[in-house]
């Protein structure tokens, strides 16, 4: 019997993407992110790049880098005259690999015949007119405007033009898919995996070697729990190889005898968090959760215990993004630490809680402890992090959801020998323009670092600040 003939695959339609300036200023490498499709840059985009290139901000740096990429392409061997520019330049990466698309630059005046109510002098409207002109000139191919400006996308749709957000920098399309760092074991887990379980004890911990279909889905340093039986199981994936994993039971930080700087875990996720923070084999910890889940308090308590009691680290360094919640109040006086003090209200509040938990020595003892604690905590600004190396430090990066992936990489790579980095953030409180839950630097490191032997992550779900704060976080 003859085999049925397969229908030939339809070739993918090569699209033409028109880039707005904010895309290049957000990600200079966006020129190389469109695979086999073509990219078109209006003159208005180039003018805005030029006007935003001055300064030391990330936007200015990105504008300069995008201009360098364009200069390398335009001044290369493939672009000898204006005719070559009009015909399109092959897009090549820095390694020389050609993704397949071509770069077109606007070389002539274009009138897209926009409604008279749109001011012709505005760059956004000039770019929209270019999109309309290209749509009419090339009806056989899709022409798409790519911009991070929501209002510009709305105007484009109102004019009947295709417009999209730039999404190549997004780690996840849906923040609900973000790695949680913990997993509830199914009820039939031990039936499916426990036929030949090996168990042993070492250094006060129980270990289980399990095999089965769920094991490939697990990550190293992921927490697993089973609360269905008489004796709940809380464990950490210590090792994993193929369909075999080793689970290690946890230390119970909910018990007062295991308190950390007078703080005990109030729920399951806080217990997981303290197990990561107090583990010297884990160099990088990320904590994500809504306000009041105890992220900063647990990070400070674990840091103070290991700096002052166990002498494992020399001092605590705390930094955060200085993005105001409301209107900016202007420049702040003083030294670097004095300028950062107004941004560190969370640090002061948590230090008061930790100091109040110390009941030894009376008022004089608490005053001495307070001075000792403050002498071991340094507050640093992100602006002066480039080029630094922290050796044997406990580094806390607060409000990490407001960092871009590039800024996050710059900070994490400051860690020298013996340094532990703890990133804290709430993805529902992003204040930086053009950052979303899917493109935040915090989402980026959680996704990229999962499964590494020396990194761990926990998503804290339950608020412990107060019943008012917990209720407000859920209904407001």
C-alpha positions, 0 to 999 in steps of 0.5 A: 500500500503506497504511503500517503504523500505529505503536503509540502510545508508552507514557507514562513512569511518574512515579516518586516518589523519597524522598531521604536526607539524605546526597544533599542534603549531597553535592549540594544541586542534587539537588532539580532532577536528577530531571526529570519525576519527583517528590521526597519529603522525610521529616521525618527528612531535614529534621531531619538537614539542620538538625543538620548546617548548622553549621560551615565544611566542605563538608558544612555548606555544602551542608546550608545551601544545600539548606535555602535551596533548600527555603525558596525553594520553600516560601515561594514563591507556590505554597505558601500553606498546608499543603494546598499542601504536601501537594499538592506544589510544582512544582520550579523551577530558579533560572532559573525553568524547571520540570523537570516534577516536584513536591516533597512534604514529610512533613506528618503522622506515618507508621508504616511497620510495620517489623520490631521489630528495627529501632530506631524512634528512628534517622532511617534507620529512620524514613525506611525506614518512610516509604518502606514507607508510600508504597509501600503508599499509592501501589501504582500508581507506583514509590517509590524510596529514593535514598541514598549510604549503602550499608548503608541500601540493603542494609536497604531491599532486605532489606525489599523496598523499591526503593533506588538510589545517587545517580548524577546527579553521576557523570561516567562510569558506568565509569572504564574509559571515561575519556578516556586522552589517547592513542590507538594509530593502527590499522594501516590508518590511513595507507591510509585517511587518507594518500592526500592527506597534506600534510607540512611542517617548522617549528621542528624539528617535522614536521607532517602534515595528514590526512583520514579517518573517524578524525579526528572521534574525535580531540581537540585535544592528544590523543597518537597513535602508530604503532609498527608501522613501521620508524620509529615515529610519536609525534605530537600533534593540533595542530588539528582541523576536521571531518574534517581534523586536523594532527598535530605530531611530538613532542620526544624526552624519552627522549634524554639531550640533552633531559633535564628537570632531569636526568630523562629519560622512561622510557616512551612515556607519560612522553614524552607527559607531558613534552611537555605539561608543557614546552609553554607553550601548554598551561595545564592538565595532568591526569595519572592513573596508579597509584603509581610512574608518575612523576606527581609527579617529572615535574611537579616536574622540569618546574616547576623547569626552567621556574622556575629555568632558563627563568624562565617562572614565578616559583615552584612552589606545591604543595597537596593534600587532607589526607585521612589514610590511617589514624586522624587523629593530631590537630592539627599545630603551626606555621605553614601550611607547617609544618602541611602538611609531614607531608602532603608526603612525596611532595614531599620524596622527589622533591626528593631524587631531583631533587637527586641527579640534579644531578652538577655542583658536588659536595656544595657545589653540590648543597647550594646547589641544594637551598636554591635549589629549596626557596626557590622551592617554596611549600606551601599548604593548600586551606583558604585557597585561596578568593578567591586569584589566582595570577599567573605560578605553576606550581601542582601539585594532588596527590592530586586524586582526593580533590577533589569537582567543586566543590572542583576548580572552586574550585582551577582558577579560582584561576589568573591570567595566566601560571599553569599548573595540573597535577593529579595523581591515582590514581583507585584511591586515593580516600579521601574518603567518598561519592566514587567513580571516576565522581564524583571531581573529577579525573574531572570535569575530565579529561572536561570539559577534553578537546579544549580547545586549552590543556589536555592529559591523559595516563594513565600506565600503566607504573610506574617506581618499582621492580620490586617496586612495579610487581609489587605494584600489579598483583597486590595 
